[in-house]
């Protein structure tokens, strides 16, 4: 009887050991280092402020933290991508595009990143947005496509530039009227 009990204990011990060895890999305890997923935390600076400050590090942190790259700002409903194109922050716009920011979201007046880049003659950004298949047929609330925003004469568009320039200058918008006048036809050709 004692021998039978000892044998049963050995069998039970062996069974526990086998179960333990089989269970360890399932628990991530197989002797290999377990990969730990580290969740990135968004920086304290919101994405729109980071754009205005040209804080590339904060933008990259937002991207790593999977922040909402399409969050509209409260004033005009612009997405981070629209804000980056408006203020000519090309490097930031490229980071946002590469991170999957949606290209065709419209702000409060119906403008998209492509319309904004076109109107402000951000040539490089227009090229990039077109290469990424931004929709050039979308119309803003005034019934204009990106092409139509640059198809009128500079003189007809100048009051709009004046109004936007004066209201957005405190945020850092600088307009070069000669550059705009010269490049509106160039942008129009790109959009045809």
C-alpha positions, 0 to 999 in steps of 0.5 A: 500500500505504501509503495502504491501511494509512493507510485501515485505521488510520483505519477501525480508529481510527474503530471503536475510537472508536465502540465507546468511545462506545457502551461508556461509558454501559454503564460509567456514564461517560457524562458524567453523575455516577454515583450511588453507593450508600452503605451505612448502617452500624448504630450501635454501640448495639444496637436493644434498648438504643437502645429502652431509652435512647429513642435515636431517632437510633440507631433511625433508623440501625438502620432505615437500615442495615436492621438486623433489626428483629425480632431477639429479645432473649435474656431474654424473647424480645421483639422491638424492637416488643414492647419498645417497647410494653412500656415505652411508647415510642410514637414508637419503636414507630411508627418500627418499625411504619412500617419494617416490623417484624413485628406478630405475632411472639410472645415467650417467653410467647407475647405479641405487641406487641398483647397487650403494648400491651393489657395495659399499656393503651397506648391509642395503640399498640393503635389503631395496631396494630389499624389495621395489622391486628395479629392479635387472635386469637393466643393466648399460652402461657396461652391468652389473646388480647389481649382476654382479657388485659384482660377479667379484673378489675383485682384478678385481674390485679394480681399479674401487674402486681406481678410484672412491675412489680418485675422490670422496674422496674430497666429503667424500667417504671413502672406507674400502677395507677389508670390501668391499672384505669381503662383495662383496660375501654377497651382491652377495648372497642377489641379487641371 
